[in-house]
Amino acid sequence: MAGHSKWANIQHRKGAQDKKRGALFTRLVREITVAARMGGPDPNMNPRLRLAVDKATAQSMPKDNIERAIKKGAGLLEGETYEEVRYEGYGPHGVAVMVDCVTDNRNRTVAEVRHAFSKHGGNLGADGSVAFQFEHRGQMLFAPGVDGDALMEAALEAGALDMELYDDGSAEVLTEPGDFDSVLQTLQQAGFEPDEAELTMRPSNTTPLSGEDRESVEKLLERLEELDDTQNVYSNLADGED
């Protein structure tokens, strides 16, 4: 039982994003569209699509919007063609940053990302320049009050990689990407419903910063989050004090 709660930090970030509900819906629609195009339109056979639909449903997105996005991704409706692209670079003080985008115009997106980096003291790098510092993981976050012992037993039996119980009583379960869906379903069937469940990029090592140094990095990350084409922003900036 140690460390700063990932649950608390992510809830804070999600809360800020949720205030921009229109932008949130746009991101969810694009994720559903790309997931349907890459893995097929049946959520029961496409774990990524099922996760995207679950997130959209949790945000009260109308069912018609979800079904339209699936059909568009499956090629059953005309519309923009989106593709995934990842940008890598360094922020102030050497903090590694990755930005996952979904776009219908790569030239526009890379220009916006490059401008955000340069304006906030960072540099956009080449492919692979920081990716080696991150691991692809499934992540499930449980709110304070979860039965940590029971969750740990269930998670390990389900095939999870690791679990951590934080000082505030919240918990984090990690999986290999390929095991994420099966572990999630097993835990849900056992009565453990995560507040947040996603595939994410976790830094192998973090960079602790405070004061103005930390603020300069956070401004860059916030700006990247605000870009229309951004889906996710990852960095190796250490979690702050709760």
N, C-alpha and C positions, 0 to 999 in steps of 0.2 A: 504494500500500500504506500505509494509514493508518487511524487511528481505533480505537475500541474494538469488539471482536468482537461482532456481533449474535448469532452462534452461541453464544458462551460465555454471554452474558446470558440467552438464551432457554433454553438447556439447564439453567441454574440454576433458572429459573422453572418449567420443565416438570418438573424433578426434584422440586421442592416439591409440585407439583400431583399428580404420579404417586403420591406417598405416600398420598394420599387416593383410593385406587383406586375405591371405590364412587362417590364424587362425580364422578370422571373418567368412569366408565362412563355415569352419568346424563347428563352433558353430551354425550357422544358419541351416545347414543340419541336425545336431543332434536334434535341437529343432523341426524341421519339422517332422523328423522321429518319435520322441517320441510323439508329438502331434497327428500324424496320428494313431499311435498304440493305444493311450489311448482314442481318441474321434472319430476315423473313418476317412476315406480318403477324405470326401467331405468338403471342406472349408466352404460351405454355411451352413452346419449343425454342424460345429466344430469351434467355435469362436477362440480357441487357435491356431488351425491350420491356420485359415484365417489370424490372426495377424502375425504368423511366416512367412507365404508366402508373406504378404505385406512387411515385413521387408527385406526379401530376394530380392524381386523385387526392392525395393528402393535402394538396394546395387548392382543392375545390375547383380544379379546371373542369369545365363542362365536358361531358362525355362526347359530344359532337366534335369538339376541338381535338380530342384525343384520337377519335376514329379517323378524322380527316388527315391528321398528321401521319397516322399509320398507313393510310391509303396512298398518301403522297410519297412516302418513303418506299412503298412497294411498287410504285410506278403506275398506280391505278388512277391517279389524278395528276393533272398538269400543275406546274408551279416551279419555284426556284429549285435548283439542284445544289444541295449543300455537300460540302466535303470537310473532313476533319484535318486540322493542321496544328502542329505543335511548334511553339517558338521557345528558344532557350536563351538565357543571358544572365548577366550579373547586375545586381543592384548596388547601391552604395555599400561601402565597407565589405565588398566581396561576397555579399549574400547571393546564393544561387537561386534563380527563379525560372520556373517553367510556366508557360501559358498555353492552355488547350483552347482552341477556337473551333467553331463551326461556321463556315463562311460560304457565300456564293460568289465571292470576289477576293481572291488571294492578294491581289495588288493593294486593294483598299485596306485589307486587314493588316498586312505586314507593315504598311506605312503608319497605321495608327499605333501598332505595338511598338515599332521603332521610335516613334515620336514620344510615347509615354516613357520608355526607358531613358532616352536622351534628356528629356525635360526634367527628370527626377534623379539625375546623377548616375544612371546606369548605362549599360551597353548591351545591345542585342548581339548574341553570339551565333556561331554556326551550329548546325544540327549535331547533337552529341556533346556539346561543350559543357553541359552541366548534368545531363541525364544520368551519367554514371554515378552521381551522388544520391540518386533516389532509387527506391524499390517499389515495384508495383504490388499493391496489397489490397485485399478486401478488408474493410473496416466497418465495425458495428459499434455504435455508442449507446450506452444504456444510462438512463437518468439516475441521479442519486436515490438510494433506497433499494436498489436491486439486491437480491440475495446473492452476494458475491461467490460464496462457496458453491452454491447450487449451480450458478451460471458457469463457473469454472469447470465443474465436473461435466456439465452438459456440453460445453464448448469443446473440451478436449476429446470427449467421446465422439463428437460430431466431426472431428478432424481439423479443428482450428489450430493455427500455428502457436498462438500465444494469447494471453489475457492479462490485463492489468487493472487493478482496482485502485482508484485514486482517493486522495484524502477527503474529498467531498462526498464520497460514497458512490460516485459514478464509476462506470466500468467501460473498458474498451476491449473488443475481441478482434484479433487479426487473423486473416486467412491468406493462403495462396490464392491468386486470382481465379484459378480454375476450380477451386473448392468453395468459392464465396457463395454461390447460389445454394448448394446443397447444405452448407453449414447454416445459412440463414433460414432455410425452410425447416431444418431440424430444430433449431432453437425456437422458432415461432411455434412449431407443433408442441414443444415442451413448455410453452407459456411465456417465453422470453421475447418480448417485442421491442426491438431497438428503436430509439428515438431517431436515429440516423443510421443508414446503411448504404455504403457506396464503395465503388472501386476507386482507389486513390493512389497517389504517389507520395511515399513517405521518405523523408531525408534520412540517409544513413548516419549523418552527424549534423548537429545544429550549431548555429552561430548566435551566441548570446549578445544582445545589445541592449542598451538602456538610454534614457534621456533623449537628446536631440538626434543621436545616431540612430536609435530605434525609430524615432518619428520619421526620419528621412526615408527609411526603407518602407515603413507602413504607408507613407504617401504614395510611393510607387505602386505598391501592391493594390491599394485602394483604386488608383487610377486605372490599372490594368483590369480590375474587377468591373469597372464601370463601362468598359468598351462594349459596344453592342454585340460583337462577335465572340466575346469571351464566354467560355463555358466553365472553366476552372483555372485557378491560379495556385501554384504550389511554390513554396520556398523553404529554405533551410534555416529561416529565422526562428530562433528558439521561442517557445511560448513564453508570454510575459507572466507577471504575477497576477494571480486571480484577485 
